[in-house]
């Protein structure tokens, strides 16, 4: 496997709190899992070897798993396998970092050319590895505490101050920062005082070879759904941040205003975050609103089955209070399904308002019910939006994302080399001698 000039040979990707091999849609697994795995696969196809470090969550997890040729997943033991969520993980960062550093120490100096960390917990480990190995650190935040806290759902728990402090440290220490959108880049600059010269805006994507239009009736038959109903689908983790309750309240109001509306709400996902405190709360809400007979719940679906979920849908709703981008919106549009989304974060980029979907300002039930009822009742309008949706989704592929990441990697490497010059070679040489002494190869 060879790489082009300026391109790293081997990248250490750090994803502490969630494995790229975990099923998205429940627990802490979501869009970040998809992002890490898909970009790693694309980098490997371009000749860059990728090793992903994540925390082992089961005694049955092997130490190393091959996700694909050129992509290894290393499951690091740090704390108990179960019973920890991401808010507990700062206490295990030392153990996790030790596992990462020990793996690198088994190889000759310069084994990894670059560290790419995902989410602030990983950034703390990446910062240490960057200093220890003398290589660039590229960081992708995925979500930012200050942004989430500015738009909390009612009754949701704010992110702790310790997280924002940790994010601030990682922003300051990273050689390059990868933002999903221009809005996220502005947040990094204005809230976290990031240097705009070290920010790259690289949009996430979708697997366009998998997510594409297909036979709606066949998809509904596979899922056991009525072909005569208008199906509005929510895909994601069931927690206040993702706001599936906003969709249910809107559906109840729309049905109250038009009882003959052939509406069915399909909820695909599992409880996560603060939603774990009341895992049946959405089922209870549907019953309280009097629409339980119109709501179908499905557990998180693997990607081949998720394609059929999208194809079976007339509309996909993304009512989140905060989204750094919104992969579900792109995947749905790639399948030829229009999107009804909250006008927050990256959803304004993922959805073209009035062309491939509809953006709703705020989360008032009245506004969501009006938008939902209008789209459900107007098949002609949905068809126009659906026709344009795949063309828009073509702008967002994992191939494009990988291209952007490689540009960020090259820039990070070039700037670090200019900053350190010969000093970096000296550091690497000293590290190599130290390793030889430690193993008995050279006498002190």
DODO-593533 format. One line per field, with one value per residue (C-alpha): residue number from 1; z negated, x negated, y. Coordinates in nm, 2 decimals, decimal comma. Example, Ala and Ser with C-alpha at 12.3 -4.5 7.8 and 13.67 -1.06 7.14 Angstrom:
BEGIN
pos [1 / 2]
zz [-0,78 / -0,71]
xx [-1,23 / -1,37]
yy [-0,45 / -0,11]
This chain:
BEGIN
pos [1 / 2 / 3 / 4 / 5 / 6 / 7 / 8 / 9 / 10 / 11 / 12 / 13 / 14 / 15 / 16 / 17 / 18 / 19 / 20 / 21 / 22 / 23 / 24 / 25 / 26 / 27 / 28 / 29 / 30 / 31 / 32 / 33 / 34 / 35 / 36 / 37 / 38 / 39 / 40 / 41 / 42 / 43 / 44 / 45 / 46 / 47 / 48 / 49 / 50 / 51 / 52 / 53 / 54 / 55 / 56 / 57 / 58 / 59 / 60 / 61 / 62 / 63 / 64 / 65 / 66 / 67 / 68 / 69 / 70 / 71 / 72 / 73 / 74 / 75 / 76 / 77 / 78 / 79 / 80 / 81 / 82 / 83 / 84 / 85 / 86 / 87 / 88 / 89 / 90 / 91 / 92 / 93 / 94 / 95 / 96 / 97 / 98 / 99 / 100 / 101 / 102 / 103 / 104 / 105 / 106 / 107 / 108 / 109 / 110 / 111 / 112 / 113 / 114 / 115 / 116 / 117 / 118 / 119 / 120 / 121 / 122 / 123 / 124 / 125 / 126 / 127 / 128 / 129 / 130 / 131 / 132 / 133 / 134 / 135 / 136 / 137 / 138 / 139 / 140 / 141 / 142 / 143 / 144 / 145 / 146 / 147 / 148 / 149 / 150 / 151 / 152 / 153 / 154 / 155 / 156 / 157 / 158 / 159 / 160 / 161 / 162 / 163 / 164 / 165 / 166 / 167 / 168 / 169 / 170 / 171 / 172 / 173 / 174 / 175 / 176 / 177 / 178 / 179 / 180 / 181 / 182 / 183 / 184 / 185 / 186 / 187 / 188 / 189 / 190 / 191 / 192 / 193 / 194 / 195 / 196 / 197 / 198 / 199 / 200 / 201 / 202 / 203 / 204 / 205 / 206 / 207 / 208 / 209 / 210 / 211 / 212 / 213 / 214 / 215 / 216 / 217 / 218 / 219 / 220 / 221 / 222 / 223 / 224 / 225 / 226 / 227 / 228 / 229 / 230 / 231 / 232 / 233 / 234 / 235 / 236 / 237 / 238 / 239 / 240 / 241 / 242 / 243 / 244 / 245 / 246 / 247 / 248 / 249 / 250 / 251 / 252 / 253 / 254 / 255 / 256 / 257 / 258 / 259 / 260 / 261 / 262 / 263 / 264 / 265 / 266 / 267 / 268 / 269 / 270 / 271 / 272 / 273 / 274 / 275 / 276 / 277 / 278 / 279 / 280 / 281 / 282 / 283 / 284 / 285 / 286 / 287 / 288 / 289 / 290 / 291 / 292 / 293 / 294 / 295 / 296 / 297 / 298 / 299 / 300 / 301 / 302 / 303 / 304 / 305 / 306 / 307 / 308 / 309 / 310 / 311 / 312 / 313 / 314 / 315 / 316 / 317 / 318 / 319 / 320 / 321 / 322 / 323 / 324 / 325 / 326 / 327 / 328 / 329 / 330 / 331 / 332 / 333 / 334 / 335 / 336 / 337 / 338 / 339 / 340 / 341 / 342 / 343 / 344 / 345 / 346 / 347 / 348 / 349 / 350 / 351 / 352 / 353 / 354 / 355 / 356 / 357 / 358 / 359 / 360 / 361 / 362 / 363 / 364 / 365 / 366 / 367 / 368 / 369 / 370 / 371 / 372 / 373 / 374 / 375 / 376 / 377 / 378 / 379 / 380 / 381 / 382 / 383 / 384 / 385 / 386 / 387 / 388 / 389 / 390 / 391 / 392 / 393 / 394 / 395 / 396 / 397 / 398 / 399 / 400 / 401 / 402 / 403 / 404 / 405 / 406 / 407 / 408 / 409 / 410 / 411 / 412 / 413 / 414 / 415 / 416 / 417 / 418 / 419 / 420 / 421 / 422 / 423 / 424 / 425 / 426 / 427 / 428 / 429 / 430 / 431 / 432 / 433 / 434 / 435 / 436 / 437 / 438 / 439 / 440 / 441 / 442 / 443 / 444]
zz [0,00 / 0,11 / 0,05 / 0,25 / 0,15 / -0,14 / -0,23 / -0,57 / -0,55 / -0,88 / -1,09 / -1,45 / -1,48 / -1,84 / -1,92 / -2,30 / -2,39 / -2,10 / -1,86 / -1,48 / -1,48 / -1,72 / -1,59 / -1,55 / -1,70 / -2,07 / -2,37 / -2,26 / -1,91 / -1,64 / -1,34 / -1,47 / -1,45 / -1,08 / -1,02 / -1,17 / -1,00 / -0,65 / -0,64 / -0,75 / -0,47 / -0,22 / -0,35 / -0,33 / 0,03 / 0,10 / -0,05 / -0,40 / -0,67 / -0,96 / -1,32 / -1,52 / -1,90 / -2,10 / -2,45 / -2,49 / -2,62 / -2,64 / -2,76 / -2,43 / -2,23 / -2,06 / -2,12 / -1,74 / -1,47 / -1,10 / -0,98 / -0,62 / -0,45 / -0,58 / -0,87 / -1,22 / -1,53 / -1,86 / -2,16 / -2,46 / -2,81 / -3,03 / -3,32 / -3,35 / -3,02 / -3,10 / -3,32 / -3,20 / -2,97 / -2,82 / -3,12 / -3,33 / -3,09 / -3,20 / -3,49 / -3,25 / -3,01 / -3,18 / -3,14 / -2,78 / -2,69 / -2,85 / -2,62 / -2,31 / -2,40 / -2,48 / -2,13 / -1,96 / -2,19 / -2,03 / -1,70 / -1,57 / -1,61 / -1,35 / -1,31 / -1,31 / -1,09 / -1,24 / -1,51 / -1,43 / -1,73 / -1,74 / -2,02 / -2,31 / -2,52 / -2,23 / -2,18 / -2,53 / -2,45 / -2,10 / -2,26 / -2,47 / -2,18 / -1,96 / -2,21 / -2,28 / -1,91 / -1,76 / -1,50 / -1,41 / -1,58 / -1,37 / -1,57 / -1,48 / -1,76 / -1,62 / -1,89 / -2,11 / -2,47 / -2,44 / -2,12 / -2,28 / -2,60 / -2,41 / -2,27 / -2,53 / -2,52 / -2,81 / -3,11 / -2,95 / -3,14 / -3,03 / -2,94 / -3,24 / -3,25 / -3,26 / -2,91 / -2,77 / -2,95 / -2,80 / -2,45 / -2,49 / -2,57 / -2,27 / -2,04 / -2,15 / -2,12 / -1,78 / -1,47 / -1,25 / -1,34 / -1,11 / -1,12 / -0,95 / -0,84 / -0,82 / -1,12 / -1,33 / -1,22 / -1,34 / -1,68 / -1,72 / -1,65 / -1,85 / -2,15 / -2,17 / -2,03 / -1,76 / -1,51 / -1,18 / -0,99 / -1,13 / -1,06 / -0,76 / -0,68 / -0,55 / -0,52 / -0,62 / -0,36 / -0,29 / -0,13 / 0,20 / 0,34 / 0,07 / 0,01 / 0,33 / 0,45 / 0,46 / 0,47 / 0,20 / 0,20 / 0,17 / -0,12 / -0,30 / -0,24 / -0,40 / -0,70 / -0,74 / -0,67 / -0,51 / -0,14 / -0,17 / -0,46 / -0,45 / -0,66 / -0,84 / -0,99 / -1,27 / -1,27 / -1,56 / -1,93 / -2,15 / -2,38 / -2,44 / -2,22 / -1,91 / -1,99 / -1,87 / -2,11 / -1,89 / -1,60 / -1,80 / -1,94 / -1,59 / -1,45 / -1,72 / -1,64 / -1,27 / -1,31 / -1,54 / -1,28 / -1,00 / -1,14 / -0,79 / -0,74 / -0,64 / -0,87 / -1,03 / -1,24 / -1,23 / -1,51 / -1,45 / -1,73 / -2,10 / -2,42 / -2,48 / -2,70 / -2,94 / -2,75 / -2,94 / -3,26 / -3,11 / -2,82 / -2,75 / -2,77 / -2,39 / -2,39 / -2,69 / -2,52 / -2,20 / -2,43 / -2,62 / -2,29 / -2,17 / -1,86 / -1,98 / -1,69 / -1,44 / -1,57 / -1,50 / -1,69 / -1,55 / -1,71 / -1,55 / -1,21 / -1,03 / -0,72 / -0,47 / -0,66 / -0,72 / -0,34 / -0,33 / -0,62 / -0,42 / -0,09 / -0,28 / -0,40 / -0,24 / -0,46 / -0,72 / -1,02 / -1,19 / -1,48 / -1,68 / -1,91 / -1,79 / -1,51 / -1,39 / -1,05 / -1,03 / -0,85 / -0,86 / -0,64 / -0,37 / -0,38 / -0,34 / -0,05 / 0,12 / 0,11 / 0,27 / -0,04 / -0,14 / -0,49 / -0,74 / -0,98 / -1,25 / -1,12 / -1,35 / -1,31 / -1,00 / -0,90 / -0,71 / -0,49 / -0,48 / -0,36 / -0,09 / -0,23 / 0,02 / 0,27 / 0,11 / -0,22 / -0,46 / -0,75 / -1,06 / -1,28 / -1,65 / -1,80 / -1,86 / -1,82 / -1,61 / -1,36 / -1,33 / -1,29 / -1,02 / -0,82 / -0,88 / -0,79 / -0,48 / -0,35 / -0,44 / -0,26 / 0,06 / 0,24 / 0,54 / 0,34 / 0,18 / 0,52 / 0,64 / 0,32 / 0,36 / 0,72 / 0,62 / 0,31 / 0,46 / 0,67 / 0,36 / 0,17 / 0,45 / 0,31 / -0,01 / 0,03 / -0,19 / 0,10 / 0,08 / -0,29 / -0,27 / -0,01 / -0,25 / -0,54 / -0,33 / -0,25 / -0,63 / -0,70 / -0,44 / -0,57 / -0,93 / -0,84 / -0,63 / -0,90 / -1,18 / -0,97 / -0,91 / -1,28 / -1,41 / -1,12 / -1,22 / -1,58 / -1,50 / -1,35 / -1,66 / -1,88 / -1,68 / -1,69 / -2,07 / -2,11 / -1,90 / -2,11 / -2,43 / -2,30 / -2,22 / -2,56 / -2,72 / -2,53 / -2,58 / -2,23 / -2,33 / -2,65 / -2,83]
xx [0,00 / -0,16 / -0,06 / -0,11 / -0,36 / -0,24 / 0,02 / -0,02 / -0,10 / 0,08 / 0,33 / 0,43 / 0,80 / 0,92 / 1,29 / 1,30 / 1,66 / 1,82 / 1,70 / 1,74 / 1,86 / 2,15 / 2,51 / 2,61 / 2,94 / 2,91 / 2,68 / 2,40 / 2,39 / 2,50 / 2,38 / 2,02 / 1,99 / 2,10 / 1,86 / 1,55 / 1,61 / 1,70 / 1,41 / 1,17 / 1,29 / 1,24 / 0,89 / 0,79 / 0,90 / 0,67 / 0,37 / 0,38 / 0,37 / 0,61 / 0,60 / 0,91 / 0,87 / 1,19 / 1,29 / 1,38 / 1,74 / 1,76 / 1,53 / 1,59 / 1,45 / 1,12 / 0,82 / 0,80 / 1,07 / 1,02 / 1,32 / 1,19 / 0,85 / 0,64 / 0,87 / 0,81 / 1,02 / 0,83 / 1,05 / 0,87 / 0,96 / 1,03 / 1,26 / 1,55 / 1,69 / 2,04 / 2,22 / 2,03 / 2,17 / 1,97 / 2,02 / 1,83 / 1,54 / 1,32 / 1,22 / 1,09 / 0,90 / 0,56 / 0,62 / 0,73 / 0,44 / 0,20 / 0,34 / 0,29 / -0,06 / -0,16 / -0,04 / -0,26 / -0,56 / -0,56 / -0,67 / -0,96 / -0,94 / -0,73 / -0,48 / -0,19 / -0,21 / 0,09 / 0,36 / 0,72 / 0,95 / 1,33 / 1,52 / 1,36 / 1,28 / 1,08 / 0,92 / 0,77 / 0,61 / 0,50 / 0,33 / 0,12 / 0,04 / -0,05 / -0,31 / -0,45 / -0,48 / -0,58 / -0,30 / -0,01 / 0,32 / 0,64 / 0,96 / 1,33 / 1,56 / 1,89 / 2,08 / 1,99 / 2,11 / 2,17 / 2,38 / 2,59 / 2,65 / 2,77 / 3,06 / 3,16 / 3,49 / 3,72 / 3,61 / 3,29 / 2,97 / 2,70 / 2,35 / 2,12 / 1,87 / 1,58 / 1,67 / 1,65 / 1,32 / 1,19 / 1,31 / 1,14 / 0,81 / 0,84 / 0,92 / 0,61 / 0,38 / 0,50 / 0,29 / 0,61 / 0,98 / 1,23 / 1,58 / 1,88 / 2,02 / 1,94 / 2,17 / 1,97 / 1,65 / 1,79 / 1,88 / 1,53 / 1,40 / 1,65 / 1,70 / 1,38 / 1,14 / 1,01 / 0,77 / 0,97 / 0,65 / 0,64 / 1,01 / 1,11 / 1,48 / 1,54 / 1,90 / 2,00 / 2,16 / 2,36 / 2,29 / 2,45 / 2,39 / 2,62 / 2,87 / 3,05 / 3,42 / 3,59 / 3,93 / 4,15 / 4,42 / 4,15 / 3,99 / 4,32 / 4,40 / 4,07 / 4,14 / 4,50 / 4,63 / 4,96 / 4,90 / 5,20 / 5,08 / 4,86 / 4,56 / 4,35 / 4,03 / 3,80 / 3,46 / 3,22 / 3,16 / 3,46 / 3,36 / 3,48 / 3,20 / 3,33 / 3,69 / 3,90 / 4,17 / 4,20 / 4,29 / 4,55 / 4,71 / 4,72 / 4,88 / 5,14 / 5,23 / 5,24 / 5,47 / 5,70 / 5,73 / 5,78 / 5,91 / 5,91 / 5,54 / 5,38 / 5,08 / 4,86 / 4,55 / 4,26 / 4,01 / 3,68 / 3,43 / 3,36 / 3,33 / 3,01 / 2,86 / 3,12 / 3,38 / 3,25 / 3,42 / 3,76 / 3,71 / 4,08 / 4,16 / 4,23 / 4,47 / 4,65 / 4,66 / 4,82 / 5,09 / 5,15 / 5,19 / 5,44 / 5,24 / 5,09 / 5,27 / 5,10 / 4,74 / 4,51 / 4,19 / 3,89 / 3,55 / 3,23 / 3,18 / 2,86 / 2,77 / 2,91 / 3,24 / 3,23 / 3,23 / 3,57 / 3,70 / 3,62 / 3,76 / 4,08 / 4,12 / 4,31 / 4,13 / 3,84 / 3,85 / 3,55 / 3,68 / 3,35 / 3,27 / 2,91 / 2,73 / 2,38 / 2,49 / 2,76 / 2,66 / 3,02 / 3,13 / 2,87 / 2,94 / 3,31 / 3,27 / 3,03 / 3,32 / 3,55 / 3,74 / 3,80 / 3,71 / 3,90 / 3,63 / 3,57 / 3,37 / 3,08 / 2,70 / 2,60 / 2,96 / 2,97 / 2,69 / 2,82 / 3,17 / 3,25 / 3,55 / 3,84 / 3,64 / 3,57 / 3,76 / 3,89 / 3,71 / 3,91 / 3,80 / 3,82 / 4,01 / 4,36 / 4,62 / 4,84 / 4,56 / 4,46 / 4,82 / 4,89 / 4,58 / 4,64 / 5,01 / 4,95 / 4,69 / 4,89 / 5,20 / 5,01 / 4,86 / 4,78 / 4,56 / 4,39 / 4,32 / 4,15 / 3,93 / 3,86 / 3,74 / 3,48 / 3,36 / 3,12 / 2,95 / 2,89 / 2,76 / 2,50 / 2,31 / 2,24 / 2,05 / 1,79 / 1,55 / 1,58 / 1,54 / 1,22 / 1,08 / 1,14 / 0,98 / 0,67 / 0,63 / 0,65 / 0,39 / 0,15 / 0,18 / 0,14 / -0,18 / -0,33 / -0,26 / -0,41 / -0,72 / -0,77 / -0,72 / -0,96 / -1,21 / -1,51 / -1,40 / -1,14 / -1,40 / -1,61 / -1,31 / -1,23 / -1,60 / -1,61 / -1,29 / -1,44 / -1,76 / -1,55 / -1,35 / -1,67 / -1,81 / -1,49 / -1,51 / -1,88 / -1,99 / -2,21 / -2,40 / -2,35]
yy [0,00 / 0,33 / 0,69 / 1,01 / 1,28 / 1,48 / 1,22 / 1,04 / 0,67 / 0,58 / 0,78 / 0,71 / 0,79 / 0,83 / 0,77 / 0,71 / 0,70 / 0,51 / 0,24 / 0,29 / -0,07 / 0,00 / 0,01 / 0,38 / 0,49 / 0,39 / 0,46 / 0,68 / 0,55 / 0,79 / 0,99 / 1,01 / 0,63 / 0,65 / 0,94 / 0,77 / 0,44 / 0,58 / 0,83 / 0,56 / 0,33 / 0,61 / 0,70 / 0,33 / 0,32 / 0,61 / 0,43 / 0,56 / 0,30 / 0,38 / 0,25 / 0,35 / 0,35 / 0,31 / 0,19 / -0,18 / -0,21 / -0,59 / -0,87 / -1,04 / -0,74 / -0,86 / -0,65 / -0,58 / -0,60 / -0,55 / -0,34 / -0,35 / -0,39 / -0,10 / -0,02 / -0,17 / -0,11 / -0,14 / -0,19 / -0,04 / -0,16 / 0,14 / 0,10 / -0,15 / -0,28 / -0,17 / 0,08 / 0,39 / 0,66 / 0,93 / 1,16 / 0,91 / 0,87 / 1,16 / 0,94 / 0,67 / 0,90 / 0,82 / 0,44 / 0,49 / 0,71 / 0,46 / 0,19 / 0,41 / 0,50 / 0,14 / 0,03 / 0,30 / 0,21 / -0,14 / 0,01 / 0,21 / 0,59 / 0,76 / 0,47 / 0,71 / 1,02 / 1,20 / 1,18 / 1,26 / 1,28 / 1,29 / 1,46 / 1,64 / 1,33 / 1,19 / 1,53 / 1,51 / 1,18 / 1,30 / 1,61 / 1,38 / 1,15 / 1,44 / 1,57 / 1,22 / 1,12 / 1,46 / 1,45 / 1,68 / 1,66 / 1,72 / 1,74 / 1,72 / 1,82 / 1,69 / 1,87 / 2,17 / 2,21 / 2,58 / 2,54 / 2,26 / 2,45 / 2,75 / 2,55 / 2,29 / 2,11 / 2,18 / 1,99 / 1,86 / 1,85 / 2,11 / 2,00 / 2,05 / 2,34 / 2,08 / 1,97 / 2,33 / 2,38 / 2,05 / 2,16 / 2,49 / 2,32 / 2,08 / 2,37 / 2,56 / 2,26 / 2,12 / 2,18 / 2,17 / 2,18 / 2,02 / 2,19 / 2,04 / 2,37 / 2,74 / 2,80 / 2,55 / 2,72 / 3,06 / 2,90 / 2,77 / 3,12 / 3,33 / 3,10 / 2,90 / 3,17 / 2,93 / 3,07 / 3,09 / 3,01 / 2,66 / 2,57 / 2,35 / 2,33 / 1,97 / 1,85 / 1,50 / 1,28 / 0,97 / 0,63 / 0,72 / 0,37 / 0,24 / 0,53 / 0,58 / 0,58 / 0,24 / 0,07 / 0,22 / -0,06 / -0,33 / -0,14 / -0,11 / -0,48 / -0,58 / -0,35 / -0,45 / -0,10 / 0,00 / 0,12 / 0,35 / 0,57 / 0,87 / 0,78 / 1,04 / 0,90 / 0,99 / 0,81 / 0,87 / 0,83 / 0,89 / 1,17 / 1,53 / 1,68 / 1,49 / 1,60 / 1,32 / 1,44 / 1,76 / 1,54 / 1,35 / 1,67 / 1,81 / 1,49 / 1,49 / 1,86 / 1,79 / 1,49 / 1,69 / 1,96 / 1,71 / 1,37 / 1,21 / 1,28 / 0,94 / 1,00 / 0,74 / 0,83 / 0,58 / 0,61 / 0,43 / 0,43 / 0,36 / 0,55 / 0,75 / 1,02 / 1,17 / 0,96 / 0,66 / 0,79 / 0,72 / 0,48 / 0,44 / 0,81 / 0,84 / 0,55 / 0,70 / 1,04 / 0,89 / 0,73 / 1,05 / 1,24 / 0,99 / 0,89 / 0,56 / 0,37 / 0,60 / 0,55 / 0,26 / 0,20 / 0,01 / -0,05 / 0,09 / -0,06 / -0,18 / 0,02 / -0,23 / -0,22 / 0,15 / 0,21 / 0,04 / 0,26 / 0,57 / 0,43 / 0,34 / 0,69 / 0,99 / 1,24 / 1,22 / 1,46 / 1,59 / 1,81 / 1,83 / 2,12 / 2,11 / 1,93 / 1,99 / 1,86 / 1,60 / 1,28 / 1,14 / 1,44 / 1,36 / 0,98 / 1,04 / 1,28 / 1,05 / 0,79 / 1,05 / 1,14 / 1,51 / 1,63 / 1,84 / 1,97 / 2,23 / 2,53 / 2,47 / 2,41 / 2,22 / 2,13 / 2,46 / 2,32 / 1,96 / 2,06 / 2,32 / 2,49 / 2,49 / 2,28 / 1,94 / 1,99 / 2,24 / 2,41 / 2,52 / 2,80 / 2,70 / 2,41 / 2,54 / 2,27 / 2,51 / 2,57 / 2,21 / 2,09 / 2,35 / 2,24 / 1,87 / 1,89 / 2,09 / 1,84 / 1,53 / 1,67 / 1,78 / 1,48 / 1,70 / 1,92 / 1,62 / 1,48 / 1,80 / 1,81 / 1,43 / 1,47 / 1,74 / 1,56 / 1,31 / 1,58 / 1,78 / 1,48 / 1,41 / 1,71 / 1,52 / 1,19 / 1,03 / 1,05 / 1,43 / 1,42 / 1,21 / 1,46 / 1,74 / 1,55 / 1,47 / 1,84 / 1,92 / 1,64 / 1,78 / 2,13 / 2,01 / 1,82 / 2,10 / 2,37 / 2,15 / 2,07 / 2,44 / 2,52 / 2,26 / 2,22 / 2,02 / 2,02 / 1,76 / 1,52 / 1,57 / 1,48 / 1,17 / 1,06 / 1,11 / 0,91 / 0,63 / 0,62 / 0,62 / 0,32 / 0,13 / 0,20 / 0,08 / -0,25 / -0,29 / -0,21 / 0,08 / 0,14 / 0,47]
